[in-house]
Every structure is written in structure tokens, then in C-alpha cells.
Amino acid sequence: MRVLCAFPEDMPSSNSRPPSCLAPVALYLALLLHLSLSSQAGDRRPLPVDRAPGLKEKTLILLDVSTKNPVRTVNENFLSLQLDPSIIHDGWLDFLSSKRLVTLARGLSPAFLRFGGKRTDFLHFQNLRNPAKSRGGPGPDYYLKNYEDDIVRSDVALDKQKGCKIAQHPDIMLELQREKAAQMHLVLLKEQFSNTYSNLILTARSLDKLYNFADCSGLHLIFALNALRRNPNNSWNSSSALSLLKYSASKKYNISWELGNEPNNYRTMHGRAVNGSQLGKDYIQLKSLLQPIRIYSRASLYGPNIGRPRKNVIALLDGFMKVAGSTVDAVTWQHCYIDGRVVKVMDFLKTRLLDTLSDQIRKIQKVVNTYTPGKKIWLEGVVTTSAGGTNNLSDSYAAGFLWLNTLGMLANQGIDVVIRHSFFDHGYNHLVDQNFNPLPDYWLSLLYKRLIGPKVLAVHVAGLQRKPRPGRVIRDKLRIYAHCTNHHNHNYVRGSITLFIINLHRSRKKIKLAGTLRDKLVHQYLLQPYGQEGLKSKSVQLNGQPLVMVDDGTLPELKPRPLRAGRTLVIPPVTMGFYVVKNVNALACRYR
């Protein structure tokens, strides 16, 4: 359950109060009683409110959380990651062994790592013995082979995993690679806009590097196989996939599988459409390939990774679920919020935009529950903007409002996993840039991983509000979500609760913790932009201190700001933050 709230109100002055001061108290009690009763009936949406021009907001919001039972429990790997196959084209795959990249990825573990994207269905596996020669000359592979001294074991808990090799790449190599990637980026964009994609060759050695990165980072690899290899009768040609399966099985790689990416776009990309029924048969064929391979006989299978649920996409999903709904372990789809041509930073703060995801969730759930009630649903490949994103916008602090609201909304509505596109390299929606520096959404994701557990709690909010004007809808700009605190975080005892709050108002908001949260100690993790760029900043500060990686390449300590017990939370304008309420002894959070 989620409750979105914004309660503007003009508090009466002390001169206008009745002598007994009973009227305000009675009103508060009545609102709290009404809230307690209505919360038992399910999801409670706030009433639309309005504020007359020129009046200052002085609302004191009362906040409580239900602590007996969680309303949802999501996957331990709820926040997961994606790598796009374009890293084969532009050469970054050869640099996944970077100690800095592995350290950043480990900060977001445990998680799934999906290897997939638009170029999934142009990917071909070849078990070449000498890939360096086949590319026509020396490259990063050749370099690393001749400088084995630069391969070191990680000193950040990676030495426990045998076989993990972490590379220290010299600056000159990284600079050359960035120049190469910049040139290739233009080629990839041209392909994307023209819908004419070139084939990609994944060698055995490249697969080794990909798996090494996932395994050393504590991520579980999900590999999306090419579904556009078709026989004359339009059935799936599995020859390349079978070769890849046999090789990865020989290496004992622990991998889960998918088939294809956004099959609803195949007619545009390839000129050959695949309907839901045929796609379901393809998944059954893939399942039959996995079963004889001992290591993959029980491997997880996910799909069909459809796009936004428009009418034709829903029809495809319906046909797929009818044929192969029981074959997949989770049903997957993708979501893109806004068009890549968006150029205004304020577009990321539109509440109407934040709420577009909710309707899509319900459409997907309706189809899935028709055929396989209770089947897990994943949102794979969520991005803020299409076409790779917009520079200085999709990678800025402002984009974090969409990302954090997505995490809160999905967990509240029962989506089991959300996969962020992309961890590194692809476009401007990534978490880590090509200098291996974490962007604002990375720090937001790191805080979420450290503080938020899989159990979702119901939020109850009360506050005085003005009667709305007829016909006017005011969307909520203050959003509050609650989870049990991550039980892996040893700084907090079991039973603690973590709130995360998004304030899109241009004024600060005051929240008084009530009920089970009253008079408890609170740790604040307030995330704000750092530098002169404001909302466009690519750097952030936590409680006033800039967040940067330590000189030795490790992650900084995320230090909270302790607040006095019983203190009102003051949420600054246009910010987001996490608030750990300590020692609540919440029954829902005391046990795993």
C-alpha cells in the first residue's frame, strides 16, 4: 500500500482559538479515527486539496506506520541491474574487470544482472579460440595478456571467491577506450534511430569476462538469448543458443535465461512479426533445451520482456500466457517514462508523469492473474527517458525523483523485482559514467540497498486540509513509503523501520511521527544536489557532505544525521531522503 500526501492548510492563529482549545484537538482525533478505520479497507488515496494563492503552508502532517504485518514482501534482489549488449560493440566489455567497477557493483549486491537490450536479438555466440586475432589486431585483451602484473586480487572481500581477477587499467588505456566508445556511440545512435541493427559476435572469452564480472560482484547473471534467429516456418532457430548453453555448462556458470527483448517491436526491427502464441512455443522449446543439461535443468526462465502495455502488446502477452504462462518463473515487461527529446529538468518533477506507471502495472497484473494467479511479475529495463536518455538530464539529480518513486510504487503494488537499465555505459540512463564515477542515481540506489528491506509496510497520514474546489484535481507532491529496515544492516536492530520521502513542493514540509513511531530516535539520510548546477547536478551530498569514492577506490561510509527523539521531521523543498526510525520493535520486522 502507498499513501501520497500533500495537505496545505492555514493554521488558525492563537488569537482565534477557543479558550478551551478543544476544537483543534477534537478535529485531529476525528481525523485519526477516520484514517484508522479507512486503512483497513485497502489502499487509501488522499483527497485532492487546493491552496488559495498567497497563503503560506504551515501544515503539520501526522505520520504513523502499521507494524504488525507487512502488506507486501518483495524479492531480496528487488533492486537489480542491467548491462546492454552494446558494450560488445564499443569495447567496454573488456574493461568490466576494473576494480572500481566491481566495487561499485558489489555495493548494489545482492542483485540480478540482466545482460540484454535492443541488440539482444542480433547477438550471435561463437566459441573462437583466438578472439584477439579475429578482430584484426591487439586490443584490451592483448594488453591484459601482456601485462599480467596489472591483474590483482581484490582487497575488498573479493579474495574469498576463487578465480576473481580484478584489473588496474592505466589511464592511457582508459582514455583511448573512451575515445573509441564516443565514436561508436554515434554509430549505435544511428542504428537505433534508423532501426537497422548490425550483428554482434559474443565470443567465449567475452562470455567469460561477463560472468567473471557478475560473479565477483555478487550478482546473479540473467542472459537474454537471441529470439530473432528464425526458421522458414517462423519457429525459433536454437542452434546458436544451444552452443552457448553447452559452453556455459562446461564452465559450470550459474546463469538464468531469457529469450528475446521487446518482441512486440520485431516487425519494425526485422520485418518479421512473432505473435504471443508462437513466442510461447519458443519458450517451451528453450525449456526443453535446458532440461537435459544437468546444471540448467532447474535454471530459472523469465519472459517475455514486452514493451509498454498498449493494445497490441497486451494481445501478445495474452497469447504468450495462454501457451507458456506456467513455463516462466516470472513475467517481465519494460517501461520508459518520457520521450528522449525532453529538455526541461522540471519534466522530472511532474506528478502526472510519476503516476503513469501505476496504470501499466494494473494492466500487466490483469493479464497475468487471468492465466497464472500469483505469478511473480518483474519490471525489466526501466528507464527514465528513451533513446538512451538525455545528457545532463537523465544522469542528473532531478532524474532521481522518478527512480525513487518507481521503487516505492512497484514494491507497494506487488512487483517482485525492478531492473535498472543500465548499470554502466549505455546512453545517459546509467548509474556509473565512463570515468567509472557513480552518478546521483547510483548513490540513491546504494542508500536504498543499505537501508530498505523487502517487507513493505502500510503508511497512515493525517493532517488538516482545506476543502477542494469542484472540478480541480491537485496531484500529490509529497510521497511517503515505509519498509522494514534491511536486516543485513548491522547498524540497526531488527524491528527498525525505514521511511523514504520525496518532497516535490517548493516549500519545506513538517512531519510529526505519531503512534508506534512517537518519541523514537531517527537517523536522517538526506540526499541533495551538490555544486552550482542545482537539480542538473551530477554530484550529490548526503546530510551536507559530498559523496565521492575514496582515493583507494572504495565506497565512502554513509553517515546518518541523528535526530532527537520526538523531533518533527523537516523535509526541505525538492529533495528526497531516507529516515530510519530506530527501536520501534515492529513485529513485522523482527523476523525474516
C-alpha positions, 0 to 999 in steps of 0.5 A: 500500500502507498499513501501520497500526501500533500495537505496545505492548510492555514493554521488558525492563529492563537488569537482565534482559538477557543479558550478551551482549545478543544476544537483543534484537538477534537478535529485531529482525533476525528481525523485519526479515527477516520484514517484508522478505520479507512486503512483497513479497507485497502489502499487509501488515496488522499483527497485532492486539496487546493491552496488559495494563492498567497497563503503560506503552508504551515501544515503539520502532517501526522505520520504513523506506520502499521507494524504488525504485518507487512502488506507486501514482501518483495524479492531480496534482489528487488533492486537489480541491474542491467548491462546492454549488449552494446558494450560488445560493440564499443569495447567496454566489455573488456574493461568490466574487470576494473576494480572500481567497477566491481566495487561499485557493483558489489555495493548494489549486491545482492542483485540480478544482472540482466545482460540484454537490450535492443541488440539482444536479438542480433547477438550471435555466440561463437566459441573462437579460440583466438578472439584477439586475432579475429578482430584484426589486431591487439586490443584490451585483451592483448594488453591484459595478456601482456601485462599480467602484473596489472591483474590483482586480487581484490582487497575488498572481500573479493579474495574469498571467491576463487578465480576473481581477477580484478584489473588496474587499467592505466589511464592511457588505456582508459582514455583511448577506450573512451575515445573509441566508445564516443565514436561508436556511440554515434554509430549505435545512435544511428542504428537505433534511430534508423532501426537497422541493427548490425550483428554482434559476435559474443565470443567465449572469452567475452562470455567469460569476462561477463560472468567473471564480472557478475560473479565477483560482484555478487550478482546473479547473471540473467542472459537474454538469448537471441529470439530473432534467429528464425526458421522458414516456418517462423519457429525459433532457430536454437542452434546458436543458443544451444552452443552457448548453453553447452559452453556455459555448462562446461564452465559450470556458470550459474546463469538464468535465461531469457529469450528475446527483448521487446518482441512486440517491436520485431516487425519494425526491427526485422520485418518479421512479426512473432505473435504471443502464441508462437513466442510461447512455443519458443519458450517451451522449446528453450525449456526443453533445451535446458532440461537435459543439461544437468546444471540448467535443468532447474535454471530459472526462465523469465519472459517475455520482456514486452514493451509498454502495455498498449493494445497490441502488446497486451494481445501478445502477452495474452497469447504468450500466457495462454501457451507458456504462462506456467513455463516462466518463473516470472513475467517481465515487461519494460517501461520508459517514462518520457520521450528522449527529446525532453529538455526541461529538468522540471519534466522530472518533477511532474506528478502526472508523469510519476503516476503513469506507471501505476496504470501499466502495472494494473494492466500487466497484473490483469493479464497475468492473474487471468492465466497464472494467479500469483505469478511473480511479475518483474519490471525489466529495463526501466528507464527514465527517458528513451533513446538512451536518455538525455545528457545532463538530464537523465544522469542528473539529480532531478532524474532521481525523483522518478527512480525513487518513486518507481521503487516505492510504487512497484514494491507497494503494488506487488512487483517482485523485482525492478531492473535498472537499465543500465548499470554502466555505459549505455546512453545517459540512463546509467548509474556509473559514467565512463570515468567509472564515477557513480552518478546521483542515481547510483548513490540513491540506489546504494542508500536504498540497498543499505537501508530498505528491506523487502517487507513493505509496510502500510503508511497512515497520514493525517493532517488538516486540509482545506476543502477542494474546489469542484472540478480541480484535481491537485496531484500529490507532491509529497510521497511517503513509503515505509519498509522494514529496515534491511536486516543485513544492516548491522547498524540497526536492530531488527524491528527498525523501520525505514521511511523514504520521502520525496518532497516535490513542493517548493516549500519545506514540509513538517512531519510529526511521527505519531503512534508506534513511531512517537518519541523514537530516535531517527537517523536522517539520510538526506540526499541533495544536489551538490555544486552550482548546477542545482537539480542538473547536478551530477554530484550529490551530498548526503546530510551536507557532505559530498559523496565521492569514492575514496582515493583507494577506490572504495565506497565512502561510509554513509553517515546518518544525521541523528535526530532527537527523539520526538523531533518533527521531521523537516523535509526541505523543498525538492529533495528526497531522503531516507529516515530510519526510525530506530527501536520501534520493535515492529513485529513485522520486522523482527523476523525474516 
